[in-house]
């Protein structure tokens, strides 16, 4: 199906407002609300924003999964403002550190004000700019004429390096949303369910704007159930339980969410997932064993393996770049041993599918020549060109290739028209002349002392490979932890063929992650170098 790109995201939303699509905010409102009602309420929010910040200004916001937030977001765009989407506080972040981070982001974006949920207002204290809450925006304001070029600035969550602002026109956002809809082909009876935070591109673009755009009559009046992220994190079973109760057909999740679902599958009770035709899996490395175990665990609930659709994306492309299409089987291939993957690893590469409509993806090998595909495919830099591409960075220079391709920083290969991502180029660890990618190590290594999903491979302070893990059980003695360090070193060597310079244990739940669950490896490396927050550490000569 080919979907014509709208002039702007506002055009898509206005089109949906005329349909019968709905949004439900469980926990906040007992009944779904129509997209039309949200659109009407956003007119009041637009007047309030124009009175506070002026039309055409910059409004910074920490987006949350609430009705008032959604209407404020749309109102800011209708007022011709640029919305700078700022991250939620990372797990364990000190309130003052978070407040300082938001202050830097607001200054970089040139924001006239910051809008947050009332629960986050108390974290900020005194700030050099006005801070408001989403419920204030519902008060409306005097009639105003709106002008200015509405846009979106997505500040990256900082899983690698320093966060930066990605400037997207609403035409670029609309182009990516329509490409997503062309891939998913929503129709009559379809509905989405999400717990992903709207402060993350996967939540905002993939599970708010795309489902709302599908609320238009030509897509069958889509319905969306928007859970709170805290609900899922406190009770991972709530996600699939809600999908079952609402008979949702489409959802999106990172790999770790599927892992949590597998762990809790025996305690979740009776479900009906027979209508769940699409789970887009992305945002982090997708593991083949996770997909297989998830499909097996929920087969008794009517779940079909063909519903698993790995995808690849990044904020610089608005969101989605490639997706395995619904009803097509996901594929995996052995890792290319000649290109930095550990020899002997059993963890294959999972396909992220072919590019979306209008998106061009190529791999440029280190030699500089470009090859789009081949019988196996060269490993090299993943580059893309798309109508959903960023216009510029906020506070940084944007460098494109001479023919307009964006260099993603990821390393991958194209095979039979599909993208396989090997790892992040700027996360590669050089050991004895080999480029090792952290995800390869983390996926391959299994040891009884490691808490599942709680392992980080990073560069050791004095060079080489370091492995930082959380213990599988609490309250181990120092001697027990140091013995486990030696056992993990042996396991890494035997399972991947990689020598390990350092193994360290940190408290359970303390590995720093972004709000979307990605390991913050740079922060982990710094803590290891400073010898901070460790339960035990063994350095091997």
SULFENTA-V568529 format. One record per residue. N is the residue number from 1. RES is the residue in three letters. PHI is phi in degrees with one decimal (999 if undefined). D_FIRST is the distance of its C-alpha to the first C-alpha in Angstrom with 1 decimal. Layout:
n=(N:N)
res=(RES:RES)
phi=(PHI:PHI)
d_first=(D_FIRST:D_FIRST)
//
This chain:
n=(1:2:3:4:5:6:7:8:9:10:11:12:13:14:15:16:17:18:19:20:21:22:23:24:25:26:27:28:29:30:31:32:33:34:35:36:37:38:39:40:41:42:43:44:45:46:47:48:49:50:51:52:53:54:55:56:57:58:59:60:61:62:63:64:65:66:67:68:69:70:71:72:73:74:75:76:77:78:79:80:81:82:83:84:85:86:87:88:89:90:91:92:93:94:95:96:97:98:99:100:101:102:103:104:105:106:107:108:109:110:111:112:113:114:115:116:117:118:119:120:121:122:123:124:125:126:127:128:129:130:131:132:133:134:135:136:137:138:139:140:141:142:143:144:145:146:147:148:149:150:151:152:153:154:155:156:157:158:159:160:161:162:163:164:165:166:167:168:169:170:171:172:173:174:175:176:177:178:179:180:181:182:183:184:185:186:187:188:189:190:191:192:193:194:195:196:197:198:199:200:201:202:203:204:205:206:207:208:209:210:211:212:213:214:215:216:217:218:219:220:221:222:223:224:225:226:227:228:229:230:231:232:233:234:235:236:237:238:239:240:241:242:243:244:245:246:247:248:249:250:251:252:253:254:255:256:257:258:259:260:261:262:263:264:265:266:267:268:269:270:271:272:273:274:275:276:277:278:279:280:281:282:283:284:285:286:287:288:289:290:291:292:293:294:295:296:297:298:299:300:301:302:303:304:305:306:307:308:309:310:311:312:313:314:315:316:317:318:319:320:321:322:323:324:325:326:327:328:329:330:331:332:333:334:335:336:337:338:339:340:341:342:343:344:345:346:347:348:349:350:351:352:353:354:355:356:357:358:359:360:361:362:363:364:365:366:367:368:369:370:371:372:373:374:375:376:377:378:379:380:381:382:383:384:385:386:387:388:389:390:391:392:393:394:395:396:397:398:399:400:401:402:403:404:405:406:407:408:409:410:411:412:413:414:415:416:417:418:419:420:421:422:423:424:425:426:427:428:429:430:431:432:433:434:435:436:437:438:439:440:441:442:443:444:445:446:447:448:449:450:451:452:453:454:455:456:457:458:459:460:461:462:463:464:465:466:467:468:469:470:471:472:473:474:475:476:477:478:479:480:481:482:483:484:485:486:487:488:489:490:491:492:493:494:495:496:497:498:499:500:501:502:503:504:505:506:507:508:509:510:511:512:513:514:515:516:517:518:519:520:521:522:523:524:525:526:527:528:529:530:531:532:533:534:535:536:537:538:539:540:541)
res=(UNK:UNK:UNK:UNK:UNK:UNK:UNK:UNK:UNK:UNK:UNK:UNK:UNK:UNK:UNK:UNK:UNK:UNK:UNK:UNK:UNK:UNK:UNK:UNK:UNK:UNK:UNK:UNK:UNK:UNK:UNK:UNK:UNK:UNK:UNK:UNK:UNK:UNK:UNK:UNK:UNK:UNK:UNK:UNK:UNK:UNK:UNK:UNK:UNK:UNK:UNK:UNK:UNK:UNK:UNK:UNK:UNK:UNK:UNK:UNK:UNK:UNK:UNK:UNK:UNK:UNK:UNK:UNK:UNK:UNK:UNK:UNK:UNK:UNK:UNK:UNK:UNK:UNK:UNK:UNK:UNK:UNK:UNK:UNK:UNK:UNK:UNK:UNK:UNK:UNK:UNK:UNK:UNK:UNK:UNK:UNK:UNK:UNK:UNK:UNK:UNK:UNK:UNK:UNK:UNK:UNK:UNK:UNK:UNK:UNK:UNK:UNK:UNK:UNK:UNK:UNK:UNK:UNK:UNK:UNK:UNK:UNK:UNK:UNK:UNK:UNK:UNK:UNK:UNK:UNK:UNK:UNK:UNK:UNK:UNK:UNK:UNK:UNK:UNK:UNK:UNK:UNK:UNK:UNK:UNK:UNK:UNK:UNK:UNK:UNK:UNK:UNK:UNK:UNK:UNK:UNK:UNK:UNK:UNK:UNK:UNK:UNK:UNK:UNK:UNK:UNK:UNK:UNK:UNK:UNK:UNK:UNK:UNK:UNK:UNK:UNK:UNK:UNK:UNK:UNK:UNK:UNK:UNK:UNK:UNK:UNK:UNK:UNK:UNK:UNK:UNK:UNK:UNK:UNK:UNK:UNK:UNK:UNK:UNK:UNK:UNK:UNK:UNK:UNK:UNK:UNK:UNK:UNK:UNK:UNK:UNK:UNK:UNK:UNK:UNK:UNK:UNK:UNK:UNK:UNK:UNK:UNK:UNK:UNK:UNK:UNK:UNK:UNK:UNK:UNK:UNK:UNK:UNK:UNK:UNK:UNK:UNK:UNK:UNK:UNK:UNK:UNK:UNK:UNK:UNK:UNK:UNK:UNK:UNK:UNK:UNK:UNK:UNK:UNK:UNK:UNK:UNK:UNK:UNK:UNK:UNK:UNK:UNK:UNK:UNK:UNK:UNK:UNK:UNK:UNK:UNK:UNK:UNK:UNK:UNK:UNK:UNK:UNK:UNK:UNK:UNK:UNK:UNK:UNK:UNK:UNK:UNK:UNK:UNK:UNK:UNK:UNK:UNK:UNK:UNK:UNK:UNK:UNK:UNK:UNK:UNK:UNK:UNK:UNK:UNK:UNK:UNK:UNK:UNK:UNK:UNK:UNK:UNK:UNK:UNK:UNK:UNK:UNK:UNK:UNK:UNK:UNK:UNK:UNK:UNK:UNK:UNK:UNK:UNK:UNK:UNK:UNK:UNK:UNK:UNK:UNK:UNK:UNK:UNK:UNK:UNK:UNK:UNK:UNK:UNK:UNK:UNK:UNK:UNK:UNK:UNK:UNK:UNK:UNK:UNK:UNK:UNK:UNK:UNK:UNK:UNK:UNK:UNK:UNK:UNK:UNK:UNK:UNK:UNK:UNK:UNK:UNK:UNK:UNK:UNK:UNK:UNK:UNK:UNK:UNK:UNK:UNK:UNK:UNK:UNK:UNK:UNK:UNK:UNK:UNK:UNK:UNK:UNK:UNK:UNK:UNK:UNK:UNK:UNK:UNK:UNK:UNK:UNK:UNK:UNK:UNK:UNK:UNK:UNK:UNK:UNK:UNK:UNK:UNK:UNK:UNK:UNK:UNK:UNK:UNK:UNK:UNK:UNK:UNK:UNK:UNK:UNK:UNK:UNK:UNK:UNK:UNK:UNK:UNK:UNK:UNK:UNK:UNK:UNK:UNK:UNK:UNK:UNK:UNK:UNK:UNK:UNK:UNK:UNK:UNK:UNK:UNK:UNK:UNK:UNK:UNK:UNK:UNK:UNK:UNK:UNK:UNK:UNK:UNK:UNK:UNK:UNK:UNK:UNK:UNK:UNK:UNK:UNK:UNK:UNK:UNK:UNK:UNK:UNK:UNK:UNK:UNK:UNK:UNK:UNK:UNK:UNK:UNK:UNK:UNK:UNK:UNK:UNK:UNK:UNK:UNK:UNK:UNK:UNK:UNK:UNK:UNK:UNK:UNK:UNK:UNK:UNK:UNK:UNK:UNK:UNK:UNK:UNK:UNK:UNK:UNK:UNK:UNK:UNK:UNK:UNK:UNK:UNK:UNK:UNK:UNK:UNK:UNK:UNK:UNK:UNK:UNK:UNK:UNK:UNK:UNK:UNK:UNK:UNK:UNK:UNK)
phi=(999:-102.3:-110.8:-71.4:-65.7:-77.1:-62.8:-150.3:-61.0:-63.2:-64.7:-62.0:-66.7:-64.2:-62.5:-68.6:-61.8:-84.5:-93.3:-113.3:-66.6:-133.8:-131.7:-118.0:-109.7:-61.6:94.3:-108.3:-132.7:-69.9:-125.0:-64.0:-116.6:-77.5:-62.1:-60.0:-67.7:-61.9:-64.5:-64.8:-66.0:-67.6:-64.5:-64.0:-62.7:-61.9:-65.9:-64.0:-64.3:-61.2:-72.0:-86.4:-116.2:84.1:-72.9:83.2:-86.8:-117.4:-113.0:-86.0:-150.7:-98.1:-70.9:-127.6:-85.2:-133.4:-62.0:-62.2:-65.1:-62.5:-67.8:-67.7:-58.4:-66.0:-63.6:-62.1:-65.4:-65.7:-82.2:77.9:-93.8:-87.9:-100.3:-96.5:-84.1:-105.7:-74.4:-67.8:-64.9:-68.1:-56.5:81.1:-70.6:-67.7:-56.0:-67.0:-63.3:-65.4:-61.4:-64.7:-62.9:-63.5:-61.8:-64.7:-62.8:-62.8:-65.0:-64.0:-80.5:71.0:-72.7:-81.8:-162.2:-121.4:-118.6:-137.3:-70.7:-59.5:-67.6:-91.7:-60.1:-69.6:-76.4:-92.9:62.3:-78.8:-133.8:-79.3:-142.7:-64.7:-119.6:-125.7:-114.1:-62.1:-68.2:-61.8:-66.6:-78.4:-72.3:78.1:-170.2:-67.2:-57.5:-147.1:-94.9:-103.2:-142.0:106.1:-98.9:-64.3:-157.0:-128.0:-114.7:-98.7:-88.6:-67.0:-80.4:83.4:-66.5:-133.5:73.9:-89.5:-58.5:-144.0:-90.3:-111.7:-90.2:-124.4:-72.1:-70.8:-69.9:-65.1:-60.8:-61.6:-62.7:-71.2:-62.0:-67.5:-67.4:-62.9:-64.9:-63.2:-76.7:-86.9:51.0:-66.4:-147.1:-59.2:91.4:-79.8:-155.3:-110.8:-135.6:-147.8:-115.7:-64.1:-68.4:-70.2:-74.5:-110.4:-59.8:-65.9:-78.0:-65.8:-81.3:-76.4:-128.6:-126.8:-66.5:-66.5:-61.5:-66.6:-63.2:-76.7:-75.8:-67.0:-58.2:-68.6:-104.6:89.2:59.8:-58.2:-120.6:-127.5:-110.0:-112.4:-77.8:-87.9:-56.8:-61.9:-62.6:-66.9:-64.8:-75.7:-147.8:-56.4:-67.4:-64.5:-62.9:-71.4:-61.8:-68.8:-57.3:-67.6:-64.0:-95.1:52.4:-69.1:-111.0:-136.6:-149.4:-137.0:-160.4:-75.4:-57.1:-64.4:-67.1:-66.0:-60.5:-62.3:-64.9:-65.6:-63.1:-100.9:-63.6:-75.5:-107.1:-86.4:82.8:-75.2:-131.7:-123.1:-108.0:-67.4:-94.1:-76.9:-91.8:-145.5:-119.9:-79.5:-112.8:-163.5:77.1:-153.4:-57.3:-93.9:-100.2:-61.5:-65.9:-65.1:-60.8:-65.9:-67.1:-63.9:-61.4:-66.4:-64.5:-108.6:-58.6:-61.9:-91.5:90.7:-75.1:-108.8:-56.6:-66.5:-77.0:-80.8:-128.1:-60.5:-144.9:-131.7:-163.8:-161.7:-62.2:-66.2:-105.2:75.1:-161.3:-86.5:-118.4:-134.8:-149.9:-67.7:-70.8:-54.2:75.4:-103.2:-71.3:-74.3:-124.0:-138.9:-135.7:-61.1:-67.4:-71.8:-63.5:-83.0:-127.0:92.7:-73.9:-61.7:-67.7:87.6:-67.0:-97.5:-84.8:-80.8:-86.4:-97.7:-67.6:-97.8:88.5:-81.2:-62.2:-71.1:-56.5:86.1:-101.8:-110.6:-126.2:-141.8:-116.9:-107.3:-62.7:-60.1:-71.2:105.1:-74.8:-108.2:-133.1:-79.5:-161.7:-178.3:-61.6:-121.2:98.4:-72.1:-93.8:-173.7:-72.5:-83.7:-125.1:-142.5:-141.7:-156.9:-68.8:-92.5:-74.1:-61.1:-86.6:-166.8:-94.1:-95.3:84.3:-153.2:-82.9:-101.0:-116.0:-111.9:-69.2:-55.6:-98.1:89.3:-85.4:-91.6:-89.0:-74.4:90.4:-90.6:-110.1:-161.5:-149.4:-102.2:-138.8:52.9:81.6:-116.1:-93.8:-118.8:-95.2:-84.4:170.1:-83.4:-62.6:-84.3:-104.9:-60.3:-111.3:-90.9:-130.4:52.1:82.1:-102.3:-88.6:-103.6:-104.9:-50.6:-60.5:-60.6:-65.0:-63.8:-75.3:-81.3:-83.7:-126.4:-154.5:-62.1:-85.9:-96.0:-64.1:-57.3:76.2:-122.6:-137.8:-130.0:-99.6:-139.2:-74.5:-70.0:-55.0:-103.6:100.1:91.7:-101.8:-119.5:-122.4:-115.7:-136.7:-102.7:-72.2:-71.7:-130.9:-82.0:64.4:-79.2:-73.8:-60.1:-62.7:-65.8:-67.1:-66.9:-64.3:-65.6:-58.0:-67.4:-66.8:-66.1:-58.4:-63.8:-64.5:-61.7:-63.2:-76.0:-92.6:-130.3:76.8:-102.3:-72.4:-114.8:-87.2:-146.9:-125.7:-138.2:-106.5:-123.4:-58.7:-59.4:80.9:-104.5:-61.5:-66.6:-135.2:-74.8:-56.8:-91.2:96.6:-78.6:-65.0:-93.8:-65.2:-64.0:-64.9:-64.9:-61.1:-65.4:-64.4:-65.5:-63.3:-87.5:59.2:-104.2:68.8:-98.7:-83.6:-160.6:-152.0:-129.9:-100.6:-107.6:-72.5)
d_first=(0.0:3.8:6.4:9.9:12.5:15.4:18.9:20.1:19.6:22.0:19.8:17.1:20.0:21.7:18.6:18.5:22.3:22.0:20.1:21.6:20.3:23.2:24.7:27.6:30.1:32.1:35.7:35.7:34.7:35.2:32.3:28.8:28.5:26.0:23.8:25.6:28.9:28.0:27.0:30.3:32.3:30.9:32.7:35.9:35.1:34.4:37.8:39.5:37.9:38.9:42.5:42.7:41.0:40.6:37.4:35.6:37.3:36.1:35.9:35.9:34.7:34.7:31.7:32.2:30.2:31.9:31.2:33.7:32.1:28.6:30.2:32.3:29.4:27.6:31.0:31.8:28.7:29.5:33.0:31.7:32.7:31.5:31.1:32.5:31.2:34.1:34.3:36.0:39.3:39.2:41.0:44.7:44.6:47.8:47.3:49.1:47.1:43.8:45.3:46.3:42.8:41.2:44.0:43.1:39.4:40.2:42.7:40.2:37.6:40.2:39.5:41.6:41.2:39.8:38.2:38.3:38.5:42.0:42.4:42.0:44.2:47.3:46.4:46.6:50.1:51.3:48.7:49.2:46.4:45.7:43.9:42.4:40.5:37.3:39.3:41.3:38.4:38.0:41.3:39.9:42.0:43.2:40.9:39.6:37.7:35.0:34.3:33.5:30.5:28.8:27.5:27.3:29.6:28.9:32.1:31.6:33.4:35.6:35.1:36.3:38.7:39.0:36.3:35.0:32.9:29.5:28.9:25.3:24.6:22.5:20.2:19.8:19.2:16.5:14.8:14.9:13.9:10.7:10.0:11.0:8.8:5.6:7.7:9.1:6.8:10.0:11.2:14.7:17.4:15.9:18.3:19.2:22.7:24.2:27.7:26.8:28.9:27.4:29.8:27.6:24.4:22.7:23.8:23.4:20.0:18.5:20.1:21.1:19.1:15.6:16.6:18.3:15.4:13.5:16.6:15.5:15.5:11.9:11.2:14.2:17.0:16.7:20.2:21.6:24.8:26.3:29.4:32.0:32.2:35.9:35.2:33.2:35.8:38.6:37.1:34.2:34.0:32.9:29.3:28.5:30.9:28.9:25.6:27.5:29.2:26.1:23.9:21.4:18.2:17.4:20.0:20.8:24.2:26.3:28.0:31.2:29.9:29.0:32.6:34.1:32.2:33.6:37.1:37.0:35.3:38.7:39.6:36.5:37.3:35.2:31.4:28.5:25.4:23.9:21.0:20.4:17.2:16.6:19.4:18.5:21.8:22.8:25.3:27.9:28.6:26.8:29.3:28.7:31.7:30.4:27.1:29.2:31.7:29.3:27.6:31.0:32.4:29.9:29.3:32.0:30.0:27.1:25.0:23.0:23.0:19.3:18.6:20.1:17.7:19.9:18.8:20.6:20.9:23.7:24.7:25.0:21.2:21.0:19.9:17.2:17.2:16.1:14.9:15.2:12.0:12.8:14.6:15.4:19.2:20.4:23.0:26.3:28.8:32.4:33.2:34.5:38.2:39.1:37.2:38.9:37.7:40.7:42.1:42.1:39.4:37.5:34.5:31.5:28.7:25.5:22.2:20.0:17.0:15.2:14.6:11.7:9.8:12.8:15.3:18.1:20.4:23.7:26.9:30.2:33.2:36.4:37.8:35.4:33.6:29.8:28.0:24.3:24.6:27.2:28.5:29.4:28.5:30.9:31.5:31.5:30.3:26.6:25.5:22.3:21.2:18.4:17.9:18.6:21.9:25.2:27.5:30.7:32.6:35.1:38.5:37.4:36.6:33.1:33.3:30.5:30.9:32.0:28.6:27.0:25.9:26.7:28.9:27.9:31.1:29.5:30.4:28.0:26.9:23.9:23.9:21.6:18.9:19.2:21.4:24.6:26.6:30.4:31.7:32.7:34.7:37.0:37.7:38.9:42.5:44.7:47.1:49.4:47.1:43.9:40.9:40.2:37.1:37.9:34.9:36.2:39.6:38.4:36.1:38.8:41.9:43.0:46.5:48.1:49.3:45.8:43.9:40.5:37.9:40.8:41.4:41.1:41.9:43.2:45.6:49.2:51.5:53.7:50.9:49.2:47.0:47.5:46.1:46.2:45.6:46.2:48.6:47.5:50.5:52.4:56.0:56.6:59.7:59.8:61.2:58.5:55.8:57.4:57.7:54.0:53.3:55.1:53.2:49.8:51.0:51.8:48.5:46.5:48.7:48.3:44.6:43.4:46.5:46.6:49.9:50.0:52.2:51.9:50.8:51.0:50.5:49.4:49.6:46.9:44.1:45.2:42.9:41.3:37.6:35.1:33.8:30.7:32.9:33.1:36.6:38.3:40.0:41.8:43.5:44.4:45.9:47.9:49.3:50.2:52.0:53.9:54.7:53.4:52.4:53.0:54.6:55.6:55.1:56.3:56.4:56.9:58.9)
//
